[in-house]
Structure formats: structure tokens, C-alpha cells
Amino acid sequence: MGAGKTTVGRALARKLDKTFIDSDHEIEARTGASIPLIFEIEGEASFRHRESDVIRDLTSRSGIILATGGGAVLKPENREYLKTRGTVIYLRASINSILARTSHDKNRPLLQTPDPRAKLEQLSREREPLYLEVADLVIETGRPNVQSLVNTIVSRLAQVQKTIPGDGKTTSIP
């Protein structure tokens, strides 16, 4: 959340001549409802089920860059789809960076809390090991601009593609 998945993913897709897809946007398109509304009406468990369906479908495609929601790694089947169907890039951002990027964004249901920092710290503790479990590459987002991050990813992808079995048809960014 707030690590730059959509921005970096779009730029990476352009550079690699692939199609960019954001799983959250796909869920919204399929349901006709926003993520916050789905959370409010159906709850997080129902959203996670929808998310798994979308990730299963999207990871079966080729020639895409897929940005997943930060919580996608919570379900074992999602981790399996991501690990076995493509190359996974984990964009790691500091809590301070995420807070700065999401502070005015009301489209983040998990951060609609009196203490967003504490929530982000909790999410990080829960999710970081899962991100590392699925990641083929870990990219620190820090201060570099988008083009610099994309160039770093392309360079690192060239190295990792030599060691990853399979065709690497989907590049996922959790």
C-alpha cells in the first residue's frame, strides 16, 4: 500500500511493452463497486475472496505487469499463483513514505483508523515475511524517481530471469 505499485507498474509495462493491470481496479470493474464500498458492505473476508478469484484469473494471462493489493499475499493460494506463474517484484517502502503517500487518500479502508502509523506497522509485521516469501526481487522505493526505479527493475529482471524456471509470463508487484 502506497509503495508505488501502480505508478511503477504502468511505467514498467510501457518499457517492457506489456499490458499493465491493477488487481484492485479489476475487482472494481468486475463488481461495479469501489474497494472501500466492498469492505464496508461485505467485509474484508469477502473482498479477499474476490481478490483471489481475480489474481487466479490474471496470473493465467501472459504479457502483463500485475499490481496486486498489499493484502493479496495473505491467502496461500494467491502466494502460490504469484510464485508459480511469474516473476514477483516486491516494492518495499518505509512506513514514513507510505504515510506521506496515503495520508489524504480515503480509498484505503484499512487506514481509516485513528492511528494509521500503528496500523501500517502492524500490517508490515504481518505481511513482510509473506512478501519476502514470494518475491523474486526486492526493490527499495526510497527516493529514486519512477524512471530510475524502472531502470533498476529492468536491470535486475535481466539477471533474475536467467535463474527462474518457466517462461515468466506474468510480472507481479505485490
Residue, then its C-alpha position, 0 to 999 in steps of 0.5 A: m500500500g502506497a509503495g508505488k505499485t501502480t505508478v511503477g507498474r504502468a511505467l514498467a509495462r510501457k518499457l517492457d511493452k506489456t499490458f499493465i493491470d491493477s488487481d484492485h481496479e479489476i475487482e472494481a470493474r468486475t463488481g461495479a463497486s469501489i474497494p472501500l464500498i466492498f469492505e464496508i458492505e461485505g467485509e474484508a473476508s469477502f473482498r479477499h475472496r474476490e481478490s483471489d478469484v481475480i489474481r487466479d484469473l490474471t496470473s493465467r494471462s501472459g504479457i502483463i505487469l500485475a499490481t496486486g493489493g498489499g493484502a493479496v499475499l495473505k491467502p496461500e493460494n494467491r502466494e502460490y499463483l504469484k510464485t508459480r506463474g511469474t516473476v514477483i517484484y516486491l516494492r518495499a517502502s518505509i512506513n514514513s513514505i507510505l504515510a506521506r503517500t496515503s495520508h489524504d487518500k480515503n480509498r484505503p479502508l484499512l487506514q481509516t483508523p485513528d492511528p494509521r502509523a500503528k496500523l501500517e506497522q502492524l500490517s508490515r509485521e504481518r505481511e513482510p515475511l509473506y512478501l519476502e516469501v514470494a518475491d523474486l526481487v526486492i526493490e527499495t522505493g526510497r527516493p529514486n524517481v519512477q524512471s530510475l526505479v524502472n531502470t533498476i527493475v529492468s536491470r535486475l529482471a535481466q539477471v533474475q530471469k536467467t535463474i527462474p524456471g518457466d517462461g515468466k509470463t506474468t510480472s507481479i508487484p505485490 
